[in-house]
Amino acid sequence: MDMSQYLQIFIEEANEHVQSLNQCLLQIEKDPEDKDVLNEIFRVAHTIKGMAGTMGFTKMTKLTHDMENVLHAIRNDEIKVTSALVDVLFKCLDALENYVNSVISTGGEGDKEYKTVIATLNEILENKGTEAVPAKKKPVEPVAAAVEVNDKYVTAQMELDEFEQNTVNKAIDMGMNALKITIVLNKGCLLKSARAFILFQTLERFGEIIKSQPVVQDIEDEKFDFEFTVVVVSKDDEQLFSKELNSIAEVDEVIIRKIGKFASDGAAVVEQEVKAEQEVKTADAVEGAVSKEADTQNNEKQSSNNAPRKTQRTVRVDIDRLDVLMNLVGELIITKTRLEGTDITSKPQEYHETLEYLERITTNLNDAVMKVRMVPVETVFNRFPRMIRDIAKDLGKEIELVMSGEETELDRTVIDEIGDPLIHLLRNSCDHGLESVEKRKQLGKSEVGRINLTAYQSGNNVIIEVGDDGAGLNIDKIKAKAIENGIVTREAANSLSQQEAIELLFRPSFSTADKITGLSGRGVGLDVVKTKIEQLGGTVEVETQSGKGSKFLIKLPLTLAIYQALLVNVGSEKYAIPLGSIYQIYEWQSDDVKTVQGQEVILLRNMVVPITRLADSLEVPDSNTKTQKKLKIVIVRKGEKLTGLIVDSVIGQQEIVIKSLGKMLTGIKYLAGATILGDGNVALIIDVNSIT
């Protein structure tokens, strides 16, 4: 029986059960006598075992079976729940999660068997929990195999599927380069996922990544050794990639191989090592050219049913929302039929009434579709209690995570991206924000540090707050570090306001840590947070009070697909400015525009507001803003800052559907995307964050 048709259902349900298991283990650690939670853990493990057995995943079945044996002994009071035992169960959870991730990426559970975890479970069962099980840090399981030859790494063979081979062939036909790039990080690199994020950003500025090994999700979760490999197609050559990648800190080695066209049998016609200039570091031992022998082809045919299958991202939807959607589509069809039967010349009033009704339906339909795409932030928040537990143990601190507003909903595309920024902020609160237990005792504070993670909706935005009751930001220390690192002079630092000093924290490579630890000290955390949030069209603000704690406020749009915008004319071109970023619109006398240190400014309610002429920034030649006596200025905000954008004229407010500019046009300054207007023309969308 072909079980592949049930693979997506298995993945969705397995992820839900793994998350449920995570929450239950946290609860049982707090209250070992809670039999209801213990029974729930047993039921979840039993369900996963049944699902895995049905799908033929024998390793998952074996692991959950051994978990059941230990859980059964706990239920019968033969074994007591201890912190060490919970640590072992968490290792089982990590193993199950890795199995599920392997199913997502390859369609199979992989070769890893986690024999140590299974042996520990059996030892606990044999000894009835009398021997203490040492608590160890969560292991990082390498996903891609790598061997070390003369201190050089050789990446495991990376094979491309038919679609990826066709993509390479088409790119080469278009005169582009196809490159396989292996990046080896320094073995002392602690925040590998953050460093990988910067590397991926650099790669995507110049080309399109068509395959990654390990998969991107594993790299984001730091489930890789100190190297990863990507296949990139780009108009640029290997020299540029080599120069850019080697300029990034913590990169030990970059190995670039040029890929030629693939033949019909899947073999690469050419795959030669690139002999780059001095910036390229080549390995002493590299893999051979891609080839597929006859026996390999036969094996592939025999195992075609087990070939990796691409899984889809899904959203579970309340049936009531689908009912609303269906009713609106029905009304849309009725209105269309009514319009077709209406004579505009003899019944103009009826025709216009029908058009108005059609407009109301499409607005309601838009709202209904957006609600279908919405997902509660709970799906992201639920992963953090376990993370805080592990960090607290590593740091020797007592930390309580209090979450609220988990039911607040965000667009699925936003949900997928906010995990990493929140991880960085929570780690910062644990390491930098909260004091040690001894220090908190001296200050008369509770020994248990508190971190609040809150989400709530505000207009067309969602606010996520990460706050702690720790020491707060040390402004003097921030200024001192900035002077020490040569970012500002001592005179400039003394004149900085508190908010301006706080903004230094978001500078690349800036950190106030006295020493580098596994959590912080390399200055990439807050830089990554700011970059990612601004890519999502959001902002980050910071509030702090000495001795009482700090709070980071992330403001995100409800959706990245459809939103309100202000259309403006700049010369003969139309541009869209997101309405959520607009503070006010003014008509200003050109004589009242002053220049301060080369920057044009206006005085607005006793505030000096810098202004930017969009025609100059966007290089629009036929603008007449320099000759106008009255200027149209759109005041936009980014956090607490205001900036004026001078436009030729304002068209009006309109709901727009944002379209990506594509991988080949990423990184274009000042632009966030494009939209298609009602007349069929394209209007580019201004990226306010990059202008201000």
C-alpha positions as CSV (number, residue, x, y, z in Angstrom):
1,M,0.0,0.0,0.0
2,D,1.4,3.4,-1.0
3,M,1.4,5.5,2.2
4,S,2.9,8.6,0.6
5,Q,-0.5,10.1,0.2
6,Y,-0.8,10.3,4.0
7,L,2.7,11.9,4.5
8,Q,1.5,15.4,4.8
9,I,-1.2,14.4,7.4
10,F,1.4,12.5,9.3
11,I,3.7,15.5,9.4
12,E,1.0,18.0,10.6
13,E,-0.2,15.7,13.3
14,A,3.3,14.7,14.4
15,N,4.3,18.3,14.8
16,E,1.2,18.9,16.9
17,H,1.9,15.9,19.1
18,V,5.6,16.9,19.5
19,Q,4.6,20.4,20.6
20,S,2.0,18.9,23.1
21,L,4.7,16.6,24.5
22,N,7.0,19.6,25.0
23,Q,4.4,21.5,27.0
24,C,3.5,18.5,29.1
25,L,7.1,17.7,30.0
26,L,7.5,21.3,31.2
27,Q,4.4,20.9,33.4
28,I,5.4,17.5,34.8
29,E,8.8,19.0,35.8
30,K,7.0,21.7,37.8
31,D,4.5,19.3,39.4
32,P,5.8,15.6,39.3
33,E,2.6,14.4,41.1
34,D,0.2,15.6,38.4
35,K,-1.2,12.3,37.1
36,D,-3.4,14.0,34.5
37,V,-0.3,15.5,32.7
38,L,1.6,12.2,33.1
39,N,-1.4,10.3,31.4
40,E,-1.4,12.9,28.6
41,I,2.4,12.4,28.0
42,F,1.7,8.6,27.8
43,R,-1.2,9.1,25.4
44,V,0.9,11.4,23.1
45,A,3.8,8.9,23.0
46,H,1.4,6.1,22.3
47,T,-0.3,8.1,19.5
48,I,3.1,8.9,17.9
49,K,4.1,5.3,18.1
50,G,0.9,4.2,16.3
51,M,1.3,6.9,13.6
52,A,4.9,6.0,13.0
53,G,4.2,2.3,12.9
54,T,1.4,2.9,10.3
55,M,3.8,4.9,8.1
56,G,6.6,2.3,8.4
57,F,8.9,4.6,10.4
58,T,10.5,1.9,12.6
59,K,13.1,4.0,14.4
60,M,10.4,6.4,15.7
61,T,8.3,3.4,16.7
62,K,11.2,1.9,18.6
63,L,12.0,5.1,20.5
64,T,8.4,5.9,21.5
65,H,7.9,2.2,22.6
66,D,10.8,2.6,25.0
67,M,9.5,5.9,26.2
68,E,6.1,4.2,26.9
69,N,7.9,1.6,29.0
70,V,9.5,4.2,31.2
71,L,6.2,6.3,31.4
72,H,4.3,3.2,32.3
73,A,6.7,2.5,35.2
74,I,6.2,6.2,36.3
75,R,2.4,5.8,36.3
76,N,2.8,2.7,38.5
77,D,5.0,4.6,40.9
78,E,7.9,2.3,40.2
79,I,10.0,5.3,39.1
80,K,10.0,8.8,40.5
81,V,10.0,11.9,38.3
82,T,13.3,13.8,38.8
83,S,14.9,16.7,36.9
84,A,17.5,14.2,35.5
85,L,14.7,12.0,34.2
86,V,12.9,14.9,32.6
87,D,16.2,15.8,30.9
88,V,16.3,12.3,29.3
89,L,12.7,12.6,28.2
90,F,13.5,16.0,26.6
91,K,16.3,14.2,24.7
92,C,13.7,11.8,23.4
93,L,11.6,14.7,22.4
94,D,14.6,16.2,20.5
95,A,15.1,12.9,18.7
96,L,11.5,12.7,17.7
97,E,11.6,16.3,16.4
98,N,14.7,15.5,14.4
99,Y,12.9,12.4,12.9
100,V,9.9,14.6,11.9
101,N,12.2,17.2,10.3
102,S,13.9,14.4,8.4
103,V,10.6,13.3,7.1
104,I,9.8,16.8,6.0
105,S,13.0,17.3,4.1
106,T,13.6,13.8,2.7
107,G,10.4,11.8,3.0
108,G,12.1,9.3,5.4
109,E,13.3,9.2,9.0
110,G,17.0,9.2,8.1
111,D,19.8,6.9,9.4
112,K,20.2,8.3,12.9
113,E,19.1,5.9,15.6
114,Y,19.8,7.7,18.9
115,K,21.2,4.6,20.5
116,T,22.5,6.5,23.5
117,V,19.1,7.9,24.3
118,I,17.4,4.4,24.0
119,A,20.2,2.8,26.1
120,T,19.6,5.5,28.8
121,L,15.8,4.8,28.8
122,N,16.5,1.0,29.2
123,E,19.0,1.7,32.0
124,I,16.4,3.8,33.9
125,L,13.9,1.0,33.5
126,E,16.2,-1.7,34.7
127,N,17.4,0.4,37.7
128,K,13.9,1.7,38.5
129,G,15.3,5.2,38.4
130,T,17.5,4.6,41.5
131,E,20.7,5.6,39.7
132,A,20.9,9.3,38.9
133,V,21.0,10.1,35.2
134,P,23.4,12.9,34.6
135,A,21.8,16.0,33.0
136,K,23.6,17.0,29.9
137,K,23.2,19.8,27.5
138,K,20.9,19.1,24.5
139,P,23.1,17.6,21.8
140,V,23.3,19.2,18.4
141,E,22.9,16.4,15.9
142,P,24.9,17.0,12.7
143,V,22.6,16.7,9.7
144,A,25.1,16.7,6.9
145,A,28.0,14.2,7.1
146,A,31.5,15.7,6.9
147,V,34.9,14.1,7.2
148,E,38.1,15.9,8.2
149,V,41.1,15.4,5.9
150,N,44.3,17.4,6.9
151,D,42.2,19.9,8.8
152,K,40.0,20.5,5.7
153,Y,36.4,19.6,5.3
154,V,34.9,17.5,2.5
155,T,31.2,17.9,2.1
156,A,29.0,14.9,1.5
157,Q,27.7,14.4,-2.0
158,M,24.9,16.8,-2.9
159,E,22.5,15.5,-5.5
160,L,20.0,17.7,-7.3
161,D,16.5,16.4,-8.2
162,E,15.1,16.8,-11.8
163,F,13.5,20.2,-11.1
164,E,16.7,21.6,-9.6
165,Q,18.8,20.2,-12.5
166,N,16.4,21.9,-15.0
167,T,16.7,25.1,-13.1
168,V,20.5,24.9,-13.4
169,N,20.3,24.2,-17.1
170,K,18.0,27.1,-17.8
171,A,20.2,29.5,-15.8
172,I,23.2,28.4,-17.8
173,D,21.3,28.8,-21.1
174,M,20.5,32.4,-20.0
175,G,24.2,33.1,-19.6
176,M,24.3,32.8,-15.8
177,N,26.6,30.9,-13.5
178,A,25.7,27.8,-11.4
179,L,27.9,27.5,-8.4
180,K,28.1,25.0,-5.6
181,I,29.4,26.9,-2.6
182,T,30.6,25.2,0.6
183,I,31.1,27.5,3.6
184,V,33.1,26.4,6.6
185,L,32.7,28.4,9.8
186,N,35.3,28.8,12.6
187,K,35.0,26.0,15.1
188,G,34.8,28.6,17.8
189,C,31.7,30.2,16.3
190,L,29.0,30.1,18.9
191,L,25.9,31.7,17.2
192,K,26.1,29.6,14.1
193,S,22.5,30.2,13.0
194,A,22.9,34.0,13.2
195,R,26.1,33.8,11.2
196,A,24.4,31.5,8.7
197,F,21.6,34.1,8.4
198,I,24.1,36.8,7.5
199,L,25.7,34.5,4.9
200,F,22.4,33.6,3.3
201,Q,21.5,37.3,3.1
202,T,24.8,37.9,1.3
203,L,24.2,35.0,-1.1
204,E,20.7,36.2,-1.9
205,R,21.8,39.7,-2.7
206,F,23.7,38.4,-5.7
207,G,21.9,35.2,-6.7
208,E,19.1,32.7,-6.1
209,I,19.7,29.7,-3.8
210,I,18.0,26.6,-5.3
211,K,19.2,24.0,-2.8
212,S,20.8,23.9,0.6
213,Q,22.4,21.1,2.5
214,P,21.4,20.8,5.3
215,V,18.0,22.3,4.7
216,V,17.4,25.9,5.7
217,Q,15.3,25.0,8.7
218,D,18.0,22.8,10.2
219,I,20.6,25.6,9.6
220,E,18.3,28.1,11.4
221,D,17.9,25.6,14.3
222,E,21.8,25.2,14.4
223,K,21.3,21.5,13.5
224,F,24.5,21.4,11.5
225,D,28.2,21.1,12.1
226,F,30.4,24.0,11.1
227,E,29.8,23.9,7.4
228,F,26.9,23.9,4.9
229,T,26.6,23.8,1.1
230,V,24.4,25.7,-1.2
231,V,23.7,25.7,-5.0
232,V,23.4,29.2,-6.3
233,V,22.5,30.6,-9.8
234,S,23.7,34.1,-10.4
235,K,24.7,36.6,-13.1
236,D,27.8,37.3,-11.0
237,D,30.9,35.1,-11.1
238,E,32.7,33.2,-8.4
239,Q,35.2,36.0,-7.7
240,L,32.5,38.2,-6.3
241,F,31.0,35.5,-4.1
242,S,34.5,34.6,-2.8
243,K,35.3,38.2,-2.0
244,E,31.9,38.8,-0.2
245,L,31.8,35.6,1.7
246,N,35.4,35.7,2.9
247,S,34.9,39.2,4.2
248,I,32.4,38.0,6.8
249,A,33.7,37.2,10.2
250,E,33.8,33.6,11.5
251,V,34.2,32.2,8.0
252,D,37.2,30.0,7.9
253,E,37.0,28.7,4.3
254,V,34.9,29.1,1.2
255,I,35.0,26.3,-1.4
256,I,33.4,27.2,-4.8
257,R,32.8,24.7,-7.6
258,K,31.3,25.6,-10.9
259,I,28.4,23.4,-12.1
260,G,27.9,22.7,-15.8
261,K,24.8,21.6,-17.6
262,F,23.1,18.3,-16.7
263,A,22.6,15.6,-19.3
264,S,19.3,13.8,-19.7
265,D,20.5,11.0,-17.4
266,G,21.1,13.4,-14.6
267,A,24.9,13.5,-14.8
268,A,26.7,16.8,-14.9
269,V,28.5,17.4,-18.1
270,V,31.0,19.7,-16.3
271,E,31.6,20.3,-12.6
272,Q,35.1,21.7,-12.1
273,E,36.7,23.3,-9.2
274,V,37.0,27.0,-9.6
275,K,40.5,28.4,-9.6
276,A,39.8,31.7,-8.0
277,E,42.2,34.5,-7.0
278,Q,43.8,34.9,-3.6
279,E,40.6,35.5,-1.8
280,V,39.4,31.9,-2.6
281,K,40.5,29.3,-0.1
282,T,40.5,25.9,-1.8
283,A,40.3,22.6,0.1
284,D,43.1,20.0,-0.1
285,A,40.5,17.3,-0.8
286,V,37.3,17.9,-2.6
287,E,34.6,15.6,-3.9
288,G,34.6,14.3,-7.5
289,A,32.3,15.3,-10.3
290,V,28.6,14.2,-10.1
291,S,28.1,10.9,-11.8
292,K,25.4,8.1,-11.8
293,E,26.4,4.6,-12.7
294,A,24.1,2.0,-14.1
295,D,23.7,0.1,-10.8
296,T,22.9,3.4,-9.0
297,Q,20.1,4.0,-11.5
298,N,18.7,0.5,-11.0
299,N,18.7,1.1,-7.2
300,E,16.9,4.4,-7.7
301,K,14.3,2.7,-9.8
302,Q,13.7,0.1,-7.2
303,S,13.4,2.7,-4.4
304,S,11.4,5.2,-6.4
305,N,8.5,4.8,-4.0
306,N,10.7,6.0,-1.2
307,A,12.1,9.0,-3.0
308,P,12.1,12.3,-1.1
309,R,8.8,14.2,-1.7
310,K,8.4,17.9,-1.2
311,T,6.0,18.8,1.5
312,Q,3.7,21.8,1.5
313,R,3.2,24.5,4.0
314,T,-0.3,24.4,5.3
315,V,-2.7,26.3,7.5
316,R,-5.4,24.7,9.6
317,V,-8.6,26.7,9.2
318,D,-11.8,26.9,11.3
319,I,-14.7,25.5,9.3
320,D,-16.8,28.6,10.1
321,R,-14.3,30.8,8.3
322,L,-14.5,28.5,5.3
323,D,-18.3,28.8,5.4
324,V,-18.1,32.6,5.3
325,L,-15.7,32.3,2.4
326,M,-18.1,30.0,0.5
327,N,-21.1,32.3,1.1
328,L,-19.2,35.3,-0.2
329,V,-18.1,33.5,-3.3
330,G,-21.7,32.5,-3.8
331,E,-22.8,36.1,-3.5
332,L,-20.1,37.1,-5.9
333,I,-21.4,34.7,-8.6
334,I,-25.0,36.0,-8.1
335,T,-23.8,39.6,-8.5
336,K,-21.9,38.8,-11.6
337,T,-25.0,37.2,-13.1
338,R,-27.0,40.2,-12.1
339,L,-24.5,42.6,-13.8
340,E,-24.6,40.5,-17.0
341,G,-28.4,40.9,-17.2
342,T,-28.5,44.7,-16.4
343,D,-28.7,47.1,-19.3
344,I,-26.6,50.1,-18.3
345,T,-28.4,52.5,-20.7
346,S,-31.9,51.7,-19.6
347,K,-31.3,51.0,-16.0
348,P,-28.2,53.0,-14.9
349,Q,-29.3,53.3,-11.3
350,E,-29.7,49.5,-10.9
351,Y,-26.3,49.0,-12.6
352,H,-24.5,51.4,-10.1
353,E,-26.3,49.8,-7.1
354,T,-25.0,46.4,-8.3
355,L,-21.5,47.8,-8.6
356,E,-21.6,49.2,-5.1
357,Y,-22.9,45.8,-3.8
358,L,-20.0,44.1,-5.7
359,E,-17.5,46.4,-4.0
360,R,-18.9,45.5,-0.5
361,I,-18.6,41.8,-1.4
362,T,-15.0,42.1,-2.6
363,T,-14.1,44.0,0.6
364,N,-15.7,41.3,2.8
365,L,-14.1,38.6,0.6
366,N,-10.7,40.2,1.2
367,D,-11.3,40.2,5.0
368,A,-12.4,36.6,4.9
369,V,-9.3,35.5,2.9
370,M,-7.0,37.3,5.3
371,K,-8.6,35.6,8.3
372,V,-8.0,32.2,6.6
373,R,-4.3,33.1,6.4
374,M,-4.1,34.2,10.0
375,V,-2.4,31.9,12.5
376,P,-2.1,32.5,16.3
377,V,1.3,33.5,17.6
378,E,0.9,30.6,20.0
379,T,2.5,28.5,17.3
380,V,5.8,30.4,17.8
381,F,5.5,31.2,21.5
382,N,5.1,27.5,22.4
383,R,8.7,26.7,21.6
384,F,10.1,29.2,24.1
385,P,9.4,27.7,27.5
386,R,11.7,24.8,26.8
387,M,14.4,27.1,25.5
388,I,14.2,29.3,28.6
389,R,14.4,26.2,30.8
390,D,17.6,25.0,29.1
391,I,19.2,28.5,29.2
392,A,18.3,28.9,32.9
393,K,20.1,25.7,33.6
394,D,23.2,26.7,31.6
395,L,23.4,30.1,33.3
396,G,22.6,28.9,36.8
397,K,19.7,31.3,37.1
398,E,16.1,31.0,38.2
399,I,13.9,32.3,35.3
400,E,10.2,32.4,34.9
401,L,8.7,33.0,31.4
402,V,5.2,34.5,31.5
403,M,3.3,34.5,28.2
404,S,0.1,36.3,27.3
405,G,-1.9,37.1,24.2
406,E,-1.0,33.8,22.5
407,E,-4.3,33.9,20.7
408,T,-3.3,37.1,18.8
409,E,-3.2,36.3,15.1
410,L,-0.7,37.2,12.4
411,D,-0.4,36.3,8.8
412,R,1.3,32.9,8.2
413,T,4.1,34.5,6.2
414,V,4.9,36.8,9.2
415,I,4.6,34.0,11.7
416,D,7.2,32.0,9.8
417,E,9.8,34.8,10.1
418,I,9.5,36.1,13.6
419,G,10.9,33.1,15.5
420,D,14.6,34.0,15.2
421,P,14.3,37.7,16.3
422,L,12.3,36.6,19.4
423,I,14.9,33.9,20.2
424,H,17.6,36.6,20.2
425,L,15.6,39.0,22.4
426,L,14.8,36.2,24.9
427,R,18.4,35.1,25.0
428,N,19.5,38.7,25.6
429,S,17.0,39.0,28.5
430,C,18.3,35.8,30.1
431,D,22.0,36.6,29.7
432,H,22.3,40.4,29.8
433,G,19.0,41.5,31.4
434,L,18.4,39.3,34.4
435,E,20.9,39.4,37.3
436,S,22.3,36.3,39.0
437,V,20.5,34.8,41.9
438,E,23.1,36.2,44.4
439,K,22.9,39.7,42.8
440,R,19.0,39.7,43.0
441,K,19.2,38.7,46.7
442,Q,21.5,41.6,47.4
443,L,19.1,44.0,45.6
444,G,16.1,42.7,47.5
445,K,14.5,41.2,44.4
446,S,12.9,37.9,44.0
447,E,15.4,35.1,43.3
448,V,13.3,34.1,40.3
449,G,13.8,36.5,37.4
450,R,10.8,37.2,35.3
451,I,10.5,37.5,31.5
452,N,7.2,38.7,30.0
453,L,6.4,37.8,26.4
454,T,3.2,39.5,25.3
455,A,1.3,39.9,22.0
456,Y,-1.7,42.2,21.3
457,Q,-3.3,43.8,18.3
458,S,-3.1,47.6,17.8
459,G,-5.0,48.8,14.7
460,N,-3.6,47.1,11.6
461,N,-0.5,46.0,13.5
462,V,0.5,43.5,16.1
463,I,2.8,44.5,19.0
464,I,5.0,41.8,20.6
465,E,6.7,42.8,23.8
466,V,9.7,41.1,25.4
467,G,10.4,42.5,28.8
468,D,12.3,41.5,31.9
469,D,12.6,42.7,35.6
470,G,16.4,42.8,35.4
471,A,19.0,45.5,35.7
472,G,17.9,47.5,32.7
473,L,20.3,48.9,30.1
474,N,23.5,50.5,31.3
475,I,23.6,53.7,29.1
476,D,27.0,54.7,30.4
477,K,28.4,51.3,29.5
478,I,26.9,51.4,26.0
479,K,28.6,54.8,25.4
480,A,31.9,53.6,26.8
481,K,31.8,50.5,24.5
482,A,31.0,52.8,21.5
483,I,34.0,55.0,22.3
484,E,36.2,52.0,22.8
485,N,35.2,50.5,19.5
486,G,35.6,53.7,17.6
487,I,32.0,54.1,16.7
488,V,31.6,57.6,18.2
489,T,34.0,60.1,19.7
490,R,33.9,60.9,23.4
491,E,32.4,64.3,22.7
492,A,29.7,62.9,20.5
493,A,29.0,60.1,23.1
494,N,28.5,62.7,25.8
495,S,25.9,64.5,23.7
496,L,23.9,61.4,22.9
497,S,20.4,61.1,24.3
498,Q,19.3,57.9,26.0
499,Q,17.4,56.8,22.9
500,E,20.3,57.5,20.6
501,A,22.6,55.5,22.9
502,I,20.2,52.6,22.9
503,E,20.2,52.6,19.0
504,L,23.9,51.8,19.1
505,L,23.0,48.3,20.4
506,F,21.5,47.6,16.9
507,R,24.8,48.3,15.2
508,P,26.5,45.3,13.5
509,S,29.2,43.6,15.8
510,F,28.3,45.9,18.8
511,S,28.0,44.2,22.2
512,T,28.4,45.3,25.8
513,A,29.3,41.8,27.0
514,D,32.7,41.6,28.8
515,K,33.3,38.1,27.5
516,I,32.0,35.9,24.7
517,T,29.6,33.2,25.9
518,G,27.4,30.6,24.1
519,L,24.5,33.1,24.2
520,S,26.0,36.5,23.5
521,G,29.1,38.6,23.1
522,R,29.6,38.6,19.4
523,G,27.3,41.5,18.6
524,V,25.1,39.8,16.0
525,G,21.9,39.3,18.0
526,L,20.2,42.7,17.9
527,D,21.6,43.4,14.5
528,V,19.8,40.3,13.2
529,V,16.6,41.3,15.0
530,K,16.5,44.8,13.5
531,T,17.3,43.5,10.0
532,K,14.6,40.8,10.0
533,I,11.9,43.0,11.6
534,E,12.5,45.8,9.1
535,Q,12.4,43.3,6.2
536,L,8.9,42.4,7.5
537,G,7.9,46.1,7.4
538,G,8.0,46.4,11.2
539,T,10.0,48.4,13.8
540,V,11.8,47.8,17.0
541,E,11.6,50.1,20.0
542,V,13.3,49.9,23.4
543,E,12.2,51.1,26.8
544,T,14.4,50.7,29.9
545,Q,14.6,51.8,33.5
546,S,17.7,51.3,35.5
547,G,17.4,48.6,38.1
548,K,13.8,47.7,37.0
549,G,14.3,46.1,33.6
550,S,14.0,46.6,29.9
551,K,11.3,46.1,27.3
552,F,11.7,45.5,23.5
553,L,8.6,46.3,21.5
554,I,8.3,44.8,18.0
555,K,5.6,46.3,15.8
556,L,4.6,44.1,12.9
557,P,2.0,44.5,10.1
558,L,-1.0,42.1,10.3
559,T,-0.2,40.8,6.9
560,L,2.4,41.2,4.2
561,A,0.0,40.5,1.3
562,I,-2.6,43.2,1.3
563,Y,-2.6,46.6,3.0
564,Q,-3.7,50.2,2.7
565,A,-1.2,52.6,1.0
566,L,-1.0,56.2,-0.1
567,L,-0.4,56.6,-3.9
568,V,1.8,59.6,-4.8
569,N,3.3,61.0,-8.0
570,V,7.0,61.6,-8.3
571,G,7.6,63.0,-11.8
572,S,5.7,60.8,-14.2
573,E,5.9,57.8,-12.0
574,K,3.5,56.5,-9.3
575,Y,4.7,55.2,-6.0
576,A,2.9,53.6,-3.0
577,I,3.7,54.5,0.7
578,P,2.4,52.1,3.3
579,L,-0.4,54.0,5.3
580,G,0.8,52.6,8.6
581,S,4.1,54.4,8.3
582,I,2.5,57.8,7.5
583,Y,2.3,60.4,10.3
584,Q,0.8,63.4,8.4
585,I,0.7,65.1,5.1
586,Y,1.7,68.8,4.8
587,E,1.8,71.5,2.1
588,W,5.0,73.5,2.8
589,Q,6.4,76.7,1.5
590,S,9.7,75.9,-0.3
591,D,11.2,79.1,1.3
592,D,10.7,77.6,4.7
593,V,12.9,74.6,4.0
594,K,16.3,75.1,5.6
595,T,19.6,73.3,5.3
596,V,21.5,72.1,8.3
597,Q,25.0,70.5,7.8
598,G,24.0,69.6,4.2
599,Q,20.6,68.1,5.2
600,E,17.4,69.8,4.2
601,V,15.0,70.1,7.2
602,I,11.7,71.8,8.3
603,L,10.6,73.0,11.7
604,L,7.4,71.1,12.6
605,R,5.8,72.0,15.9
606,N,9.2,72.9,17.4
607,M,10.7,69.6,16.0
608,V,13.5,69.6,13.4
609,V,12.4,67.0,10.8
610,P,14.8,66.0,8.0
611,I,13.3,65.8,4.6
612,T,14.2,63.7,1.5
613,R,13.4,64.6,-2.1
614,L,12.1,61.2,-3.5
615,A,12.9,62.4,-7.0
616,D,16.6,62.6,-6.1
617,S,16.7,59.4,-4.1
618,L,14.9,57.4,-6.8
619,E,16.6,59.2,-9.7
620,V,13.3,60.4,-11.3
621,P,14.4,62.9,-13.9
622,D,11.1,64.8,-14.7
623,S,10.1,65.9,-11.3
624,N,9.3,69.6,-10.7
625,T,9.7,69.7,-6.9
626,K,12.7,72.0,-7.1
627,T,10.7,74.7,-8.9
628,Q,7.5,74.4,-6.9
629,K,6.7,77.2,-4.4
630,K,4.5,74.9,-2.4
631,L,5.8,71.4,-1.6
632,K,3.8,68.3,-0.8
633,I,5.5,66.6,2.1
634,V,4.5,63.2,3.4
635,I,5.8,62.8,7.0
636,V,6.6,59.2,7.8
637,R,7.7,57.6,11.1
638,K,10.1,54.9,11.9
639,G,9.8,54.2,15.6
640,E,10.2,57.6,17.3
641,K,11.8,59.3,14.4
642,L,10.0,61.4,11.8
643,T,11.2,62.1,8.2
644,G,9.5,64.1,5.4
645,L,9.3,62.8,1.9
646,I,8.8,65.4,-0.8
647,V,6.5,64.3,-3.7
648,D,5.1,66.0,-6.7
649,S,1.4,65.3,-5.8
650,V,-0.8,63.0,-3.7
651,I,-3.2,60.7,-5.6
652,G,-5.0,59.2,-2.6
653,Q,-5.5,56.1,-0.4
654,Q,-5.9,52.7,-2.0
655,E,-5.8,49.1,-0.9
656,I,-2.9,47.4,-2.7
657,V,-1.7,43.8,-3.2
658,I,2.1,43.7,-2.7
659,K,4.1,41.6,-5.2
660,S,7.7,40.6,-4.7
661,L,10.3,42.0,-7.1
662,G,11.9,38.5,-7.3
663,K,15.3,37.2,-6.2
664,M,17.2,38.8,-9.0
665,L,16.0,42.3,-8.0
666,T,16.4,41.9,-4.2
667,G,18.5,44.5,-2.4
668,I,17.3,47.4,-4.5
669,K,17.6,50.4,-2.2
670,Y,14.4,52.2,-1.1
671,L,12.0,49.7,-2.7
672,A,10.0,47.0,-0.8
673,G,8.1,45.5,-3.7
674,A,5.5,46.5,-6.4
675,T,1.8,46.5,-6.9
676,I,-0.5,46.4,-10.0
677,L,-2.9,49.3,-10.2
678,G,-6.4,49.3,-11.5
679,D,-5.3,50.6,-14.9
680,G,-2.8,47.8,-15.3
681,N,0.3,49.9,-14.6
682,V,2.8,49.0,-11.9
683,A,3.5,51.2,-8.9
684,L,6.7,50.6,-6.9
685,I,6.3,50.4,-3.1
686,I,8.6,52.7,-1.0
687,D,10.5,51.0,1.8
688,V,10.3,53.7,4.5
689,N,12.8,52.0,6.8
690,S,15.6,52.3,4.2
691,I,14.9,56.0,3.5
692,T,14.6,57.3,7.0
